[in-house]
Amino acid sequence: MRVYLILLFNLFLAGTVVGQVNNRINGAVKDSLNRPIPNAAIKVISGEDTLKTSTDDRGKFNLSGISTIRIGLEINAFGYLPHMREFIYDQGQRTITLPLVVLDRDAHTLKEVVIKAQVIPIRLMKDTIEYNAAAFAVRENDRVDELLRQMPGITIDREGRALAMGKVMNKLRINGEDFFTNNVKDFISQLPADMIAKVQVITDYGDEANFTGIKTGESQKMLNLVTKPGRSKGNFGNTSINGGSNERYGLQTNGNVWREKKQIGAKANIISTNNAAGINRNISTGINYRDKVSEGLTTSLGYTYDNNKNSNNQLDYIETVNPLGTIKTTNNNDRLTTSNKHNVNWSLQSVAKQSYFQASLIGSFLNSKSALDASSSQEGVIRQDLKNRNFTAQYTPNFSGSLAYAYRLSKPGRNLSVGITAKNGINNTDENLLSTIGYYDTGMPVKDSVLNRLVDTRNRSRNISATVRFSEPLGGKADSAKTKSLDVYYTFDMEENANDLLTRVNNLYRLNRVVDSLSTKYTSRYTAHLLGASYRYASDALSYSLGFTAQPNILTVRNEQPRNTISHVGFNVAPVANVSYVLTEKSSLNLVYTGSNVAPNFTQLQPVPNTRNLQNVVVGNPNLRSTFTHAAGLQYQKTDLKTGAALLLGINGNVIRDQVVANLVLVSDTLNSLKQETNFLNANGAYSFEGLYSWSQPFVENTYNLEFRGNVGFANNVSYSDDVLNQNKGFNFSQAILLRMNKKRVSLTGDASYNYYSNRYSLAIGNLRNIQVYEFNLSMKTFLGKRYAVAFDALKRVNIGYAIEARNPFLINLSVEKSFLKRDQGTIKLQAYDLLNQGNYLIRSVSDNSIIDSKNNQITRYLQLSLNINLQQFGG
């Protein structure tokens, strides 16, 4: 009897289960900056039942077992306002996939979380590295650049630029929105560090790519700063006055109004210094305006003006290899340049749920004049002296405009976008060139040659490009956590240049005589098509795009003197690869490959001699083909969520086909001596590869940070000398170790680095040329009491291998400052630079068959007194 009762009971339960509905709901939860919110509490009320789950690390959730067709949904996350809604399942519907749920921040709750929750220093996402500012030491008056210096993989160079893994970050956003001029360098030195909650380094392909998901072209590094609650608007500005020794003075002022919908900024600067070659002066002013006209619609307008006067003295030592021997050239150049430049830009952007629109206009106007006094002495295969006095006037107006539109069609994932860009530029140059050449015989001067040329160059360039992209979703359901798409795209690009070169000569017998052999009129037109198709896959952890492109192109050059037309057709096929893989919550991997065409430039195509430098006359080649470059990069990132240790590895490489290279030949001149002449050819064989790394380990609650970073690279550069192939094998290696300490009253940074550069030519006479640089730095800043600070930094550099006499400088700088006014808004500072007067500026560059060591004349020892007033007020 008991057995029958049990069977009847089980049958009843089975019938009940069969009769129940098993519905599901899934979705994603993110914040206003499109960042996933992990561990958000999900609660579904289904009749008398309450079901619970939470979001994963990607902000995703999936909940099943729902037995009613009407449900209530509640989402809660620390630091955010709750989200509540009701849903009804349609007849036959078993799954509800929510549109993206965006939670708004709750200032009160977030403050509690900052105090109680564990601080995770670094977080890795597909295209983003996120730093938690709370994990790094921030003093009361620190600026954002001082915060960035502490973050692994980020460096601030001596010019104040922010770099991530060696790449300059060119674009700035605050809370995901464009910020004034988007200039990273300007604002990280102004904004207070204590207003920042998160720092994000984003691999950005542009707003249109973010809308459509189609990432093509070259990416850039973007810096996004996420502010703390209540710090997302305000007024801020700065005025600084300074004066010092060596005719040094400056006035810099700026003011900015930052509101939720409007941004208005203005600046004005005047800076004057004496660099031993003369007075350098810069006067600049600018204004920018940004207005969020309505939800999703933003317009901006900006204008800048720059007036510059620059005096410069530079010494160059050049070694040029040739099958006949080595040419050793010493140049001493004094140049004075004045310029005026106006820039104006306007943009309009609309981002809606189904569409994206962007329009922009940019104009620039440059007027410049320069005077050059140069002397050159050659030894070796050629023994000559050359003196040049050149006067140049240049006028360069440029205009460009762009339109882009993207639309999400009715089927989820189906997108269509179109874009067009047009540019028009003019470059008018008038030059008065006076050259005197001294000739030698068996080491003794024997004769001089004087030549005065008037060279007028008129160049107009036009460019138009258009792009169409279409994306079609493949397979799967609309609510799938994985998406697959087929992307097809086409780009048309046409660049046209019209060039008019007129050369006249003044001599004892005739003035303004036109030299037909040094004058020409010609046009060049480069037309390129790019047809591409790729398969795109996206999931929580893995996203990739794989495909190929076909790139036909034609380059046509038409000469009027002599009258002829030359055309070259090219065709390239290249794969497309863009992979982002979050291996774990602690590590990620990114791979990018691109292939691109580049047309020869004006100088390389111009078929008549360019005689601006009589010791190296340049003659273009209208028969050149376009250059194709294969480029790839691989980046690996790993972090320890508890300790904050971070490892960043990168490998970059490129291979170039049909590269335009120089062929430097020795020819006889009219006085039966030799001179260099540069022609151009297409050649294969050029490549370069580089590996770089950064490893950092904070300890003692991030008070100290130890970092190792370095890179190794090798390259093969191709050129010709007297029609003989010359390969330049280059190798570089650098290694640095840094130790930082950041306490409330003192900050200390010490680092040591070693850099090695080597170049070896394949020509038999090419010698191994290498330089080594050892560098040791120590900088310290200590705060005395509440209002005084003393700073010290020292640098010792050891230079080995330069052809120019190079001291091993020991640079010492000191400063003392006192703050005043309410909230320390005023600062007066006395600075002493290069106390031992040992500064020098050395640089080595390699160009074709030449190694060039350059030294600039600069005054590096000076005193400066500055007064700075910094006014700011930020609120929610």
FITIMI-704899 format. One record per residue (C-alpha): x, y, z; residue in three letters. Coordinates in steps of 0.1 Angstrom, whole numbers, plus 5000, padded with zeros to 4 digits. Each point is the difference from the previous one (the first is absolute). Example, Ala and Ser with C-alpha at 12.3 -4.5 7.8 and 13.67 -1.06 7.14 Angstrom:
BEGIN
512349555078Ala501450344993Ser
This chain:
BEGIN
500050005000Met502850245009Arg501649944966Val496850104981Tyr499750325021Leu503650094991Ile499449944963Leu496850215001Leu501950295018Phe502949994974Asn497550014972Leu498350305015Phe503450185004Leu500949924964Ala496850144987Gly500550315020Thr503550054986Val498849944965Val497350265004Gly502450275013Gln501650274978Val503850024999Asn500750354987Asn503450184999Arg501450355001Ile503550124991Asn501750334994Gly503050225008Ala500650275025Val502450294994Lys500750355013Asp499750324981Ser503549964985Leu499049664985Asn502149815026Arg498649665013Pro498950005036Ile500949665016Pro498249855030Asn496950214996Ala497149835019Ala497249884977Ile496649935015Lys496949874981Val496649995017Ile497949734983Ser496649965017Gly500849895036Glu503549904990Asp503250215002Thr502949894979Leu503550155004Lys503350004982Thr502950254993Ser501950134970Thr503349854989Asp503350194994Asp498650124966Arg496850135016Gly497949724985Lys497349805017Phe497749714991Asn497149885022Leu497649714993Ser497249825019Gly497550294997Ile496549855003Ser497750304992Thr499650224969Ile500050335020Arg503250075020Ile501650285019Gly503850064996Leu502250185025Glu503750074995Ile502350135028Asn503750085000Ala502150185025Phe500750354989Gly497050024976Tyr496350085003Leu497749704998Pro498249904968His496449865001Met497749904971Arg497149774992Glu499949764971Phe497349784983Ile500949704979Tyr498249994966Asp498149694991Gln502449734991Gly503050215012Gln502449815023Arg503050245002Thr500150385006Ile503350164990Thr500250345016Leu501450304981Pro503250135017Leu499350105036Val501950325009Val500250085037Leu500550355013Asp502550075027Arg499050065036Asp502450245016Ala499149905036His500349634995Thr503250034979Leu501750195028Lys499349715024Glu501449754974Val503250194996Val500649975037Ile499049635004Lys500749824968Ala503349854990Gln501950234976Val501049824968Ile502850214984Pro499749884964Ile497249854980Arg500449864965Leu497250014973Met500149934963Lys501150344988Asp500650175033Thr502350005030Ile498350165030Glu502050135030Tyr498350075033Asn501250335013Ala499349905036Ala502949754998Ala502650284994Phe501250275023Ala498550344993Val500850325020Arg497850295004Glu501350224972Asn501249734976Asp499050034963Arg498949714978Val503549974984Asp501549925034Glu497449735004Leu500849854966Leu503749985007Arg499249735026Gln498149774977Met501749704984Pro500350044962Gly499450375000Ile502950264998Thr500150374998Ile502950124978Asp502150325004Arg497650194977Glu497049915023Gly498449754976Arg498349695014Ala501149674984Leu498549655004Ala502349724991Met502150244980Gly497150154980Lys498950365005Val496450055013Met498650264977Asn496450025011Lys498550085034Leu496549945012Arg498350055034Ile497349755010Asn499949884965Gly499350354985Glu502250224979Asp501850255022Phe500650354986Phe502849974974Thr500749635010Asn503750105004Asn501549755025Val503150205008Lys498250335008Asp497549865024Phe501849735020Ile502350285013Ser496950205011Gln497449765014Leu500349905036Pro500849645006Ala497749965030Asp496950044978Met500949684980Ile498549665009Ala501149804969Lys502650044973Val499349814967Gln502549954972Val497849904969Ile501149874966Thr497750224980Asp498949964963Tyr497750305000Gly496450085010Asp498649844968Glu501749675007Ala498650015036Asn496550044985Phe500249734973Thr502549765015Gly502150004968Ile503650095009Lys502250084970Thr503050224995Gly502650095026Glu499150045036Ser501150275024Gln500450005038Lys497350205018Met500050115036Leu496650005018Asn499850145035Leu497149905022Val499350255027Thr498749945035Lys496450075007Pro499350375003Gly503150104980Arg498549994965Ser499850384993Lys501650325012Gly502150304992Asn503849994999Phe502850224988Gly503650095005Asn502250314996Thr503849985002Ser502650284997Ile503749924999Asn503250184994Gly503749905001Gly503550044988Ser501050004963Asn497050214990Glu497549745011Arg496550105007Tyr496449874996Gly496450055006Leu497549724997Gln496350015009Thr497049794993Asn496449965012Gly497449734995Asn496349965007Val498949645002Trp496349925002Arg498049694993Glu499050134966Lys502550284993Lys503750055000Gln501750334994Ile503850055001Gly502450284992Ala503850035003Lys502850254992Ala503749965003Asn503250194994Ile503349835006Ile503550144992Ser503449835005Thr503650054988Asn501749694987Asn503450154993Ala499150014962Ala497550285006Gly496650085015Ile497249744997Asn496550135006Arg496649844998Asn496750195002Ile496849794998Ser496450035008Thr496949784996Gly496449955008Ile497849694998Asn496349945005Tyr498149675003Arg496249985004Asp497849705005Lys497150154981Val497649715008Ser500249645011Glu502549844977Gly500850314980Leu503350195006Thr501750284982Thr503450165005Ser502050294987Leu503650095005Gly502650264990Tyr503750045007Thr502650254990Tyr503849955003Asp502850264993Asn503549865002Asn503550134997Lys502749745003Asn503850044997Ser502049684998Asn503649894997Asn500749644991Gln503249804993Leu499849694979Asp502649744993Tyr499149764972Ile501749694987Glu498849884966Thr501249674986Val500749944963Asn501749734980Pro502850254994Leu500550085037Gly498550215028Thr498850364998Ile500350185033Lys498050325002Thr499950265028Thr497150254999Asn499550315021Asn496650164996Asn498550325014Asp496350044993Arg497550275009Leu496349914994Thr496950215006Thr496549874995Ser496350075004Asn497449725001Lys496350005003His497949695007Asn496249975000Val497949695004Asn496349915003Trp498349675006Ser496549875004Leu499249655014Gln496849825006Ser499849665017Val496549845002Ala498849655007Lys499749924963Gln502350254983Ser503450185001Tyr500950324982Phe503150215000Gln501150304980Ala503250215004Ser501850294983Leu503750095006Ile501950304986Gly503650115006Ser502050304987Phe503850025003Leu502350294991Asn503749955007Ser503350164991Lys503549875007Ser503650104996Ala502849744999Leu503850055002Asp501749674996Ala503549884995Ser501049654989Ser503349824997Ser500549674982Gln503049765003Glu500749664987Gly498949904965Val498950374994Ile502050305013Arg497850314998Gln498850295021Asp496550154996Leu498550315014Lys496250074997Asn497950315007Arg496449914995Asn496850215004Phe496749834998Thr496450115002Ala497149755002Gln496250024999Tyr498049695007Thr496250005004Pro498449665005Asn496349895002Phe498349675007Ser496649885007Gly498349665008Ser496649845003Leu499149665015Ala496749835005Tyr499249665014Ala496749835005Tyr498849695019Arg497449824979Leu497049825013Ser501849675004Lys502350015031Pro503650014989Gly499450124965Arg501750334995Asn500750234970Leu502550295001Ser501350254974Val502650275003Gly501850264978Ile503050225007Thr501450284978Ala503250205003Lys501450294981Asn503450155007Gly502350274984Ile503750045006Asn501650314985Asn503750045006Thr502450284988Asp503749945006Glu503150224994Asn503149775001Leu503550134999Leu502749735000Ser503850014999Thr502049684994Ile503749985007Gly501949734980Tyr503349835010Tyr502849834982Asp502449785020Thr498750165031Gly500550364989Met497250244991Pro500150084963Val496750174989Lys496650125011Asp496549994983Ser497250245009Val496449934991Leu496950205008Asn496649834993Arg496550125005Leu497749705004Val496250034999Asp498049695009Thr496249974997Arg498449685012Asn496349925003Arg498849675014Ser496549865000Arg498849695016Asn496649835002Ile499249675016Ser496749815005Ala499149695019Thr497049775001Val499749725027Arg497349745005Phe499749755028Ser497749694998Glu499449785031Pro500549634995Leu498149725017Gly499149995037Gly497250175018Lys499650365007Ala500449945037Asp503149794996Ser503050095021Ala502149944970Lys499750204967Thr501349924966Lys500050244971Ser501350034964Leu501450354993Asp500650124965Val501550344992Tyr501350214971Tyr502250315001Thr500850234972Phe502950245003Asp501350254975Met502950255005Glu501050254974Glu502950245000Asn500750294976Ala503650135001Asn501550314984Asp503750055005Leu501850314986Leu503750055004Thr501850334990Arg503750085003Val501850335006Asn503650034988Asn502350274986Leu498549994966Tyr496349985006Arg497450035028Leu497049775004Asn500949774972Arg497649705000Val501749675000Val497849754981Asp501949705012Ser499350095037Leu496350094994Ser497049784994Thr496249965001Lys498649675007Tyr497049835017Thr499749675018Ser496949815008Arg499949705023Tyr496849795001Thr499549715023Ala497249765007His499649775030Leu497549725000Leu499849795031Gly498049735017Ala500449865035Ser498349775024Tyr499450155034Arg499449815032Tyr499350145035Ala499449845033Ser500650095036Asp503649894999Ala501049994964Leu499550244971Ser501749974966Tyr499750124964Ser501749794973Leu499950074963Gly501850144970Phe500350314979Thr500750054963Ala501750344993Gln500450104963Pro501650344993Asn501250214971Ile502650285001Leu500050244970Thr502650284994Val499550264972Arg502950224991Asn499850324979Glu503850034996Gln500849764984Pro496449914991Arg499249645009Asn497849785022Thr501149725022Ile497649755017Ser500649715024His497449755011Val500449815033Gly498049735017Phe500449875035Asn498149745020Val500449995038Ala498449825029Pro498150185028Val500349905036Ala498850175032Asn499849775031Val499250095036Ser500049715025Tyr499450035037Val501849685011Leu498950045036Thr499050295022Glu503750065005Lys501449974965Ser499150104964Ser501549974965Leu499750244970Asn501149944964Leu499750254972Val501149984963Tyr499650264973Thr501150054964Gly500250344984Ser501150184968Asn501950334999Val500650214969Ala503450174993Pro500250365012Asn500650324981Phe503850005004Thr500449644989Gln497950054968Leu501350344988Gln501949934969Pro502350315000Val503150065022Pro499450165034Asn503150215005Thr499350145034Arg503149815012Asn502750024973Leu502049725018Gln497049774997Asn497750074971Val496749815001Val498349874969Val496649835003Gly498849694980Asn496550014984Pro500249634994Asn499749915037Leu497449755012Arg498050025032Ser501349845032Thr498249735019Phe500649935037Thr499149705020His499850085037Ala499149795030Ala499950045038Gly499549755028Leu499450115036Gln499649795032Tyr498950145034Gln499949835033Lys499350145035Thr499649885035Asp496750125014Leu501249995036Lys503550144998Thr499750224970Gly503049854983Ala499850054962Ala501849854970Leu499650154965Leu501749844970Leu499950134964Gly501449894966Ile499750224969Asn501349944965Gly499750124965Asn501149894965Val500150254971Ile499649914964Arg501050244972Asp501350255024Gln501150334985Val503850025008Val502850244992Ala502749934975Asn502950235008Leu502550034971Val503150204994Leu500050214968Val502350254984Ser499050365001Asp500950284975Thr503350075017Leu501249644997Asn499549925036Ser497649755017Leu496750075016Lys497349785015Gln496749944983Glu497049835015Thr497649804978Asn497249775011Phe499249634993Leu497549745012Asn501649725020Ala499149705022Asn501749875031Gly499250265027Ala498649875033Tyr500050075037Ser499049815031Phe499850125036Glu499349835033Gly499250205032Leu499049935035Tyr499150165033Ser499749825034Trp499150185032Ser499449895036Gln498650235026Pro500549925037Phe499450145035Val496550104990Glu501150164967Asn502450235018Thr502949864980Tyr500049884964Asn502849814983Leu499949994962Glu502149854972Phe499550094964Arg501949984968Gly499949914963Asn502149834974Val499750064962Gly501749934968Phe499450144965Ala501249984965Asn499950324980Asn500750004962Val501650264979Ser502350034970Tyr503450164995Ser501250054964Asp497449744990Asp501449745024Val497649865026Leu500950105036Asn498349845029Gln500250175034Asn499649755029Lys498850185030Gly499749875036Phe498950175031Asn499749895036Phe498950195031Ser499449905036Gln498850205030Ala499349945036Ile497950255021Leu499250025037Leu497350245011Arg499050105036Met496950215006Asn499250115035Lys497950285014Lys503050225007Arg502649884975Val500149854965Ser503249844986Leu500849854966Thr503249844990Gly500849834967Asp502949874979Ala500049924963Ser502249874973Tyr499550064963Asn502049844971Tyr499650084963Tyr501949844972Ser500150054962Asn502049794975Arg500050064962Tyr500349714976Ser502450194978Leu503549875005Ala501350335014Ile497050045024Gly501349995035Asn498049905031Leu498950325017Arg498449985034Asn499250235029Ile499449925036Gln498250225025Val500049945038Tyr497550215019Glu499450045038Phe497250215014Asn499050095035Leu497150245008Ser498550085034Met497350245013Lys499450055037Thr497350205017Phe501150215030Leu497150105022Gly496750084982Lys501250264975Arg503649944990Tyr501549744976Ala503649944988Val500849804969Ala503249864987Phe500949804969Asp503349894986Ala501049824967Leu503349854990Lys500449904964Arg503049814985Val500150034962Asn502249764980Ile500549984963Gly498850344987Tyr502050154971Ala499450355015Ile501950095031Glu497549905028Ala500550085036Arg498649775027Asn497850255017Pro499050005037Phe496850215002Leu498750135034Ile496850195004Asn498650155032Leu496750175009Ser498350135031Val496350115001Glu497550145024Lys496349984997Ser497650265012Phe496350114998Leu497149795010Lys500349634991Arg503650074989Asp498850154967Gln503150224996Gly503649894996Thr503250194998Ile503049804988Lys503750064995Leu501849754976Gln503649964992Ala500849794969Tyr503349834991Asp502150135028Leu503249864986Leu499350134964Asn500649674983Gln496949964979Gly500249894963Asn497549874975Tyr501249714979Leu498149794976Ile500949734974Arg497949924970Ser500549774970Val498950104965Ser500749784970Asp503849974997Asn500750265027Ser500550005038Ile499350355014Ile501050125034Asp498550345010Ser500650245028Lys497850315007Asn501350305017Asn498050075032Gln500250195032Ile499249755027Thr501250195032Arg497550265011Tyr498050135030Leu496250044999Gln497550155024Leu496349924994Ser496750105015Leu497149774994Asn496350045009Ile497849704996Asn496250055005Leu497749704998Gln496649895012Gln498549674991Phe496549875009Gly497449754989Gly
